[in-house]
Amino acid sequence: MLKKTGVVVAVVGMIALSAFLASCGSSSSRPSGLLYVVSQSQANVSSFAVNLANGELSLINSNLAATCAATSGGCGLPLGISLDPTGATAFVLNQNTLSGYTVGSDGSLAAPTEAATFPAGQTARAMSPTAGGDFLFVISVGAASPTDCPGAGGAYGADCPLISIFSTKAGSAAASLVSSVPLSRIPTAVSVLTFSFPGSSAQTLLFVTSNLDLTANHNDNLLSLYSVDSSGNLTEQTSSPYPTLVNPLSVLAVNTNPPDQNTGGVFVYVGSQGATSGSVSAFEVCTQVGNGCSPQDVSDEAVVSIGSPTTVGQNPIAMLPDPTFNFLYVACAVGNNVYAFRMTTGTGILTPLAPPLEPTGLEPVALAIHASNNTTNEYLYVSNNAASTISGYTVNVTSGALSSPMAPLIFTPGNPYGMVGK
């Protein structure tokens, strides 16, 4: 059973994907490949060296970094971890705090500092950092049954759910609160995407799913879209929110356009859990006419649903694209498997790969991917919370197919949750 109460998307942030092939530092003692995994049993972070020839993991040292700073009054369970683009610092999201770390010369994490705390009564659920390392977005839930979100006169109470925006800087373990945006819906997952097209400036969009509307409208199961300005301020899109299937658990935004091209699109995938089975729905942000996007949709940069939901295992809690944004992997926490799809570059439609899935350990909750020492394959890792193991697979770079499952690594701290690779 998952240690964390509620649903958490322990998905590796896009910031990690942008840094997979980057240098891990100037120190010759630092491994070429690194994987960090948080433990909910011991509230610490294990640092693994990745053997780029076969994907095998080895613990860098036995002095594991705590997920809670010594000065913190109480952090709650750790939920996820992210690395900045330089690989010099990391953040761990706990239910009550955000911990910051510097990465040592051997790849291990130093003792944490308290980068931020969340308001009393707020419990963090998930985070998503920008690829450039300039902002970090955290969703949190407030009181169990707040009645003032909004209350009379449109004001929000302190017990309402929040999106907290933190300003960060690549290479720094500090985070500064920019603002907090109160919500009238219970958030379940978050994903941020920065993209640009030839001849256009970069823009950043934030996507948040929710499963319960706290107002009298009862508009449950929604996908909300916000634009993010250069200061980190959020503006919800005019036509937002958009309906999703029942109980959205995960969300992931991707840009399938090759560099300096406009042949792909900006797509959003939402993993949901119905009464009996899980599914992944696809949406497109209308940046160009076609594929269901009208000129007015493009003008509004609206979101449209594309294709039919794809059936997956139960509780699709985590999603991760490969570094080329051609393939999508989905971990299903109750199904105990990981699904593999091709993302059609121009339409965003998902096509199952062969094989379409691989078994994992009990309750997979997070994914990470790492390059190998050749150009033909990569390695996909899965943290199995209930099994206290880490699964590994070889990924064919051309086909995206998963093969050659590694022997499960016994995760001795127990109950692995968020993970990130570099």
C-alpha positions in Angstrom: 0.0 0.0 0.0 1.3 3.5 -0.8 2.8 5.2 2.2 1.5 8.6 1.1 -2.1 9.4 1.7 -3.9 10.7 -1.4 -2.8 10.7 -4.9 0.6 11.9 -5.9 2.1 12.2 -9.3 5.6 11.1 -8.8 6.6 11.9 -12.2 10.1 13.1 -13.0 9.9 16.8 -14.0 10.8 17.9 -17.4 13.8 19.6 -16.0 15.4 16.2 -15.5 14.7 15.2 -19.1 16.5 18.3 -20.4 19.6 17.3 -18.6 20.0 13.6 -19.2 22.8 14.0 -21.7 24.5 17.0 -20.1 27.7 16.8 -18.1 27.3 15.7 -14.6 30.0 18.0 -13.3 33.7 18.6 -13.7 34.9 16.3 -11.0 36.4 13.1 -12.3 35.1 11.2 -9.3 31.5 11.8 -10.2 29.9 8.9 -12.1 28.8 9.4 -15.7 25.3 8.3 -14.8 23.3 9.1 -11.6 20.0 8.0 -10.2 18.4 9.5 -7.1 15.5 7.7 -5.3 13.6 8.9 -2.2 12.5 6.5 0.5 9.2 7.1 2.3 10.1 4.5 5.0 13.4 6.1 6.1 12.8 9.7 4.8 16.1 9.8 2.9 17.6 9.8 -0.6 19.7 7.1 -2.1 22.3 8.1 -4.7 23.1 5.4 -7.3 25.8 5.3 -10.0 24.4 4.0 -13.3 26.6 1.6 -15.2 26.2 3.0 -18.7 27.1 -0.3 -20.3 24.3 -2.4 -18.8 22.2 -0.1 -16.7 23.1 -1.7 -13.4 22.8 0.5 -10.3 25.3 0.7 -7.4 25.0 2.7 -4.3 27.5 5.5 -4.2 27.8 5.6 -0.4 25.9 4.4 2.6 25.6 7.9 4.2 22.1 8.7 2.8 20.9 12.3 2.8 17.8 13.0 4.9 14.8 14.4 3.1 14.1 16.7 6.0 16.4 19.5 7.1 17.5 19.4 10.7 16.0 22.8 11.3 12.6 21.8 10.0 9.8 21.2 12.6 8.4 18.4 10.6 8.4 17.6 6.9 5.9 14.8 6.4 6.4 12.1 3.8 8.8 12.8 0.9 7.0 12.7 -2.5 9.4 13.6 -5.3 12.8 14.8 -6.3 14.1 17.0 -9.1 17.6 18.1 -10.4 18.4 21.5 -11.8 19.8 21.6 -15.4 23.4 21.9 -14.2 23.2 18.8 -12.0 24.7 20.8 -9.2 21.6 21.0 -6.9 18.4 19.1 -6.2 15.1 19.6 -4.5 13.0 17.1 -2.6 9.3 17.8 -2.1 7.9 16.7 1.2 4.3 17.0 2.3 5.1 20.1 4.5 8.4 21.4 3.2 10.8 21.8 0.2 14.3 20.6 0.9 17.3 21.9 -1.1 20.6 20.0 -1.7 24.0 20.5 -3.3 25.4 17.6 -5.3 28.8 16.4 -4.1 31.8 15.6 -6.2 31.0 11.9 -6.0 27.3 12.4 -7.0 25.9 12.1 -3.5 23.7 14.7 -1.9 24.8 16.9 1.0 22.7 17.4 4.1 19.5 19.3 3.1 18.6 22.9 3.9 15.0 24.1 4.3 14.3 25.8 1.0 10.6 26.5 1.8 7.7 25.6 4.0 4.1 25.4 3.2 1.4 27.3 5.0 -0.2 25.6 8.0 -3.0 23.3 7.0 -1.5 22.7 3.5 -0.3 19.3 2.3 1.8 19.2 -0.8 0.8 16.7 -3.5 3.2 17.2 -6.4 5.7 19.5 -8.0 6.9 20.4 -11.5 10.0 22.5 -12.3 10.7 24.3 -15.5 13.4 22.9 -17.8 15.5 26.0 -17.4 15.5 25.8 -13.6 14.0 29.2 -13.1 10.6 28.2 -11.5 9.2 25.4 -9.4 5.4 24.8 -9.1 3.9 22.9 -6.2 0.3 21.9 -5.8 -1.1 21.4 -2.3 -4.4 20.5 -0.7 -6.0 22.5 2.2 -8.6 21.4 4.6 -10.6 18.3 4.1 -13.9 20.1 3.4 -13.3 23.8 3.0 -16.4 25.9 2.4 -14.8 29.2 1.4 -13.1 28.4 -1.9 -14.2 31.0 -2.8 -16.4 32.3 0.0 -18.8 35.2 0.2 -17.6 38.1 -1.9 -15.3 35.9 -3.9 -12.5 35.8 -1.3 -10.6 32.6 -0.6 -9.9 31.2 2.8 -6.5 30.0 4.1 -7.8 26.4 4.0 -8.2 26.3 0.2 -5.9 24.3 -2.1 -3.0 26.2 -3.6 -0.6 26.4 -6.4 2.7 27.8 -5.0 5.2 29.3 -7.4 8.8 29.4 -6.3 11.6 31.3 -8.0 14.8 29.1 -8.4 18.1 29.5 -10.0 20.2 26.9 -11.7 23.0 25.8 -9.4 21.3 27.1 -6.3 19.5 25.1 -3.6 17.4 28.1 -2.6 13.8 28.8 -3.5 11.9 32.0 -3.1 8.1 32.1 -3.0 6.8 34.3 -5.9 3.1 33.9 -5.1 0.4 31.4 -4.1 -2.8 31.0 -6.2 -5.8 29.7 -4.3 -8.0 27.1 -6.1 -11.6 26.1 -6.0 -10.8 22.5 -7.0 -8.7 19.8 -5.3 -5.5 19.4 -7.5 -4.2 16.0 -8.3 -1.2 16.5 -10.7 0.8 19.2 -12.3 3.1 19.6 -15.3 4.9 22.7 -16.7 6.2 23.1 -20.3 8.3 25.8 -21.9 8.4 25.7 -25.7 8.9 27.9 -28.8 8.5 27.6 -32.5 10.8 29.0 -35.3 10.4 32.8 -35.3 8.5 33.0 -32.0 9.5 33.7 -28.5 9.4 31.0 -25.8 6.3 30.6 -23.7 5.5 28.6 -20.6 2.3 26.9 -19.8 1.2 25.2 -16.6 -1.3 22.3 -16.5 -3.1 21.2 -13.4 -5.6 18.3 -13.0 -8.3 18.2 -10.3 -10.8 15.6 -9.2 -13.2 17.6 -6.9 -14.9 20.9 -7.4 -15.4 22.7 -4.1 -18.0 25.1 -5.4 -21.7 24.5 -5.9 -21.0 23.9 -9.6 -19.7 20.4 -8.9 -17.5 20.5 -12.0 -15.3 17.6 -11.0 -12.5 16.0 -13.1 -10.9 18.9 -14.9 -7.7 20.0 -16.6 -6.8 23.6 -16.0 -4.4 25.6 -18.1 -2.4 28.7 -17.0 0.1 30.9 -18.9 3.2 31.7 -16.9 4.9 35.1 -17.4 8.6 35.9 -17.0 8.1 36.7 -13.3 6.3 33.4 -12.6 2.8 34.9 -12.4 -0.1 32.7 -13.5 -3.1 33.6 -15.6 -5.7 31.0 -16.2 -6.7 30.7 -19.8 -10.2 32.0 -20.7 -11.6 28.7 -21.8 -10.0 26.8 -19.0 -10.8 24.3 -17.3 -11.5 21.4 -19.6 -13.3 18.1 -18.7 -11.3 14.9 -18.3 -12.3 11.4 -17.5 -13.1 10.4 -13.9 -10.4 10.7 -11.3 -7.3 12.2 -13.2 -4.2 11.0 -11.4 -1.4 12.2 -13.6 -0.7 14.8 -16.3 2.2 15.4 -18.7 2.7 18.1 -21.3 5.2 17.5 -24.2 6.3 19.4 -27.3 6.9 16.8 -30.1 8.3 19.4 -32.5 11.9 18.6 -33.5 14.3 21.4 -32.8 13.7 24.5 -35.0 10.7 22.9 -36.7 7.0 23.2 -36.5 6.0 19.7 -37.7 4.8 18.4 -34.4 2.6 19.8 -31.7 2.1 20.6 -28.0 0.2 17.7 -26.4 -1.1 17.0 -22.9 -1.7 13.5 -21.6 -3.9 12.8 -18.6 -3.9 9.5 -16.8 -7.3 8.7 -15.2 -8.7 5.8 -13.1 -12.3 4.8 -13.8 -14.4 2.3 -11.9 -12.6 -0.7 -13.3 -9.7 0.3 -15.5 -7.2 3.1 -16.2 -6.9 5.2 -19.3 -4.7 7.9 -20.9 -6.5 10.8 -22.7 -4.7 13.0 -25.2 -5.3 16.8 -25.7 -3.7 19.3 -28.0 -2.8 22.9 -27.2 -4.0 24.7 -30.4 -0.8 26.4 -31.7 -1.7 25.8 -35.4 -4.9 25.1 -37.4 -5.7 21.4 -38.0 -6.1 18.2 -36.0 -9.3 19.6 -34.6 -8.0 23.1 -33.9 -9.9 25.9 -35.6 -8.5 29.4 -36.3 -10.4 30.6 -33.3 -8.9 27.8 -31.2 -5.5 28.9 -32.3 -6.3 32.5 -31.5 -7.4 31.5 -28.0 -4.7 28.8 -27.7 -7.5 26.5 -26.6 -7.1 22.9 -25.7 -9.0 20.2 -27.7 -9.4 16.5 -27.0 -7.9 14.3 -29.7 -8.6 10.7 -30.4 -10.1 8.2 -28.0 -8.8 7.4 -24.5 -6.3 4.6 -24.5 -6.9 1.8 -22.0 -4.0 1.0 -19.6 -3.6 -0.7 -16.2 -5.3 0.5 -13.1 -4.1 3.8 -11.4 -1.9 5.3 -14.1 0.0 7.4 -11.6 3.2 8.4 -13.5 4.1 9.3 -17.1 7.4 10.0 -18.7 8.5 10.7 -22.3 11.9 9.6 -23.7 14.4 12.5 -24.3 13.5 12.6 -28.0 9.7 13.0 -27.2 8.8 10.2 -29.5 7.7 7.7 -26.8 5.6 7.7 -23.7 5.8 5.4 -20.7 3.0 5.0 -18.2 3.4 3.4 -14.7 0.2 1.9 -13.3 0.3 1.5 -9.6 -2.5 -1.1 -9.2 -1.9 -2.8 -12.5 1.8 -3.4 -11.5 3.0 -2.7 -15.0 4.6 -0.1 -17.3 3.0 0.7 -20.7 4.9 1.9 -23.7 3.5 4.0 -26.5 4.7 6.0 -29.6 3.5 9.6 -29.6 2.6 10.4 -33.2 4.6 13.6 -33.8 2.0 15.5 -35.7 -1.2 14.4 -34.0 -0.3 13.2 -30.5 -2.2 10.0 -31.0 -0.7 7.1 -28.8 0.1 3.8 -30.5 1.1 0.8 -28.3 4.6 -0.5 -28.8 5.6 -4.2 -29.1 5.5 -5.4 -26.4 2.8 -3.0 -25.2 3.8 -3.4 -21.5 6.2 -4.9 -19.1 5.5 -6.2 -15.5 6.9 -4.3 -12.6 7.1 -4.8 -8.8 4.2 -4.1 -6.6 2.8 -0.5 -6.9 5.1 1.3 -9.3 4.9 5.0 -8.6 7.7 6.8 -10.5 9.8 6.6 -13.6 13.2 7.8 -14.7 15.2 7.3 -17.9 18.9 7.4 -18.6 21.2 7.3 -21.6 23.6 4.4 -22.1 27.1 4.5 -23.4 26.0 3.8 -27.0 23.5 5.3 -29.5 21.1 2.3 -29.6 19.6 2.1 -26.2 18.7 3.8 -22.9 17.6 2.6 -19.5 14.2 3.0 -17.9 13.8 2.7 -14.1 10.7 2.2 -12.0 10.3 2.6 -8.3 8.0 0.0 -6.8 6.6 1.4 -3.5 5.0 -1.7 -2.0 7.7 -4.1 -3.2 10.6 -1.9 -2.0 12.4 -2.6 -5.3 13.6 -0.8 -8.4 12.9 -2.3 -11.8 15.0 -1.6 -14.8 14.6 -2.1 -18.6 16.6 -1.6 -21.7 14.9 0.9 -24.1 15.5 0.7 -27.8 16.2 4.3 -29.0 14.7 3.7 -32.5 11.5 1.7 -31.6 11.1 2.7 -27.9 10.4 -0.9 -27.0 11.3 -2.2 -23.5 13.2 -5.4 -23.2 15.8 -7.2 -21.1 14.3 -6.6 -17.7 17.1 -6.3 -15.1 17.0 -8.3 -11.9 14.9 -6.1 -9.4 17.2 -4.1 -7.1 16.2 -4.5 -3.5 15.8 -1.0 -2.2 17.0 -1.4 1.4 15.6 1.9 2.8 12.2 0.7 1.8 9.2 2.2 0.0 10.9 4.0 -2.9 8.9 6.9 -4.3 10.1 9.8 -6.4 13.2 9.3 -8.6 15.2 11.3 -11.1 18.2 10.5 -13.3 21.0 12.4 -14.8 
